[in-house]
Amino acid sequence: MAHLHEIVFDSCHPASIARFWAAALDGYEVAPYDEAELHRLRGNGITSTEDDPAVRIQASNASRPGILFQLVPEPMAIKNRVHLDLRCESFDAESKRLTEPGASVVAGHDTFIVLADPEGNEFCLSRRTGS
């Protein structure tokens, strides 16, 4: 039986979009670089983690999947076919918190809004209802 390991996004600049999503998602952070990883990057001619072609964010709870942002040469051209759905307690406050670092509102509905991250990947934000 297969298990979800991580979610992968194509990206024009993995480091910056990883920081956006690490800040957007509760309990996630950019995965720390150890000396072996820094050595591997330098061996590939990459002198700054800002230029890392594959940046991962990880959850503090190991049972939640990681999210990897990998460098691709082309920008997103059409609407993404898979998206993340986020839920929150304070709908207005959370949508404001997400738009301040670069998300944009795409569409509003009664119980959710569609936003796009700084690279144009759409995601939904909905009000938490019940348990």
N, C-alpha and C positions, 0 to 999 in steps of 0.2 A: 504494500500500500504506500503510495507516495504521500509525502508531507510537505507543506509549504515551507520553503527555506527562506526565500527573500523575494521581494518585489523589485523589478528592475525598470528604471526609466532611462530612455535615451536623453542625452543632454548636450547643450552647446557649451556649458561651463559647469561641470559636476560639483566643484567645491562650493560655488555660491548657491546653487539650487539645493545642495545637501544642507547647508546652513539654514536656508529658509525652512525646509521641511523639519529639521531638527527643532527649530524654534516653534513651528506650527503644531507639532504633535507632542502631547503630554507624555513624558517619560522617555523621550528619544534624545540622543546626542550623536554628534559626528563621532564615528569610531576613532579612538586614539591611534596614533602612529607609534609603533615600536621601532627600535633601532634597525631591526631586520627589514621592515617595510621601507624605512627611509633609505637604507642601503640599496634595496631593490630599485626604488625610484631613481636614485642617483645613477645606478648602473644603466638605466634607460635614458639618461640625459635629462632627467627631471630634477631640478634643484629646489623647487618650492612645492609644498603640498597644495598650493593654490592652483598649480598646473597638473595635479594628479588626474589622470584620465578615468579613474574609477574611484568614487568616494562613497563610502557606506555610512548610513546612520543605523544605530542599533538601539534597541529598547533596553531599559534597565531590567525589565522582566524578560528573561531569556526565552520564554515560551511564545513571545510575540515575534513576528518575522522582521528581519532587517530589510532596509530599503537601500538599493544600490543605484547610484547615478553614474552612467557610463557615457563617455565622450563619443559623439557621433559627428560627422562632418556637416550634415545637412540640418537645417532648422525644421521644426515641426511644420508640416504643410497642411494637414487636415485634422479634424477633430479626433482626439484620442478615443479609442474604442473601449478602453477599460479606465475606470477612474476610482479614486478613493472617496468614500462617504465618511464624513466626520460628524459626530454629534457633540452637542455642548449644552451646558446648563443655561448660560446667558447668551442668547442668540445675537442680540445687537452688539454686546461687548465683544464677543468672539469674532464676529465679522469685521468689526473695527480693528481688532488686534491683528487679524490676518491681512487686512488691506494696508496697514501702516508699513510693513516691510516689503510690500510689492505685489500682493495678490490683487486681482481686479474682479469686480462683480460682472458676471456675464448675463445672468438672468435671475429674477426673483419670482418665487412662487409662494403660496400660502404657508407651507410648512418647511420649506428649505430654499436655499439660494445656491446657484451655480457660480463658482468662482474659478479663476484661472491663476495658477502660480506665475512667478515672474517669467517663466519660459513658455507659458501658454497652455500648460497641462491643466485640464479642467478637473474640478473636484466639487463635491457637494457638502454643504454645511446645513445640518438640520437640528431642530430643537429636540432635546431629550424628552421623551414622553414615557411615563410609567416606569417600570423597573426593568 
